[in-house]
Amino acid sequence: MRSYPSDMTDAEWAAVRDRPPVPAWVNGKGEQPEGYCTGR
């Protein structure tokens, strides 16, 4: 299997596995997701 410099070790993956990224719009960055469209 090919490896890349950005590959995470098993220990690194275990530390972040249960912490999905927070969408940018939650922190006031970017636009709201399509589900919040007001139809304008």
N, C-alpha and C positions, 0 to 999 in steps of 0.2 A: 504494500500500500504506500502511496506517495504521501510525504509529509510536507507541511508548509510552515513558515515562520510564525504564522498566526494561529497554528494549532494549539489547543489548550490541553494541558495534562489532565489526567483523571482527577487529581486533587483540585486543580483550578475549576474544572467543570462541576465537581461536587459542591464547591463553595457558592456557585451562582445558579445551579440547576433549578432551584425552587423560587428564584427571583426573576420573573419575566420583566422585560424592560417596560418602563412607563412611557406611554405614547406622548409625544411632544405637546399635543394639544392640552393635555392634563395640566401641564406647567405653564400654560399661556403662550406657547410657541407654536407657530403654524396655524393651520385652519382646523376647524372641528371636523370630526369624521362625518361621512355621508349620512349616517343615521340621525344626525342633528340638523339636517337640511330643513330650512323653513319653506322651501318651495318658491323662493323669490327669484 
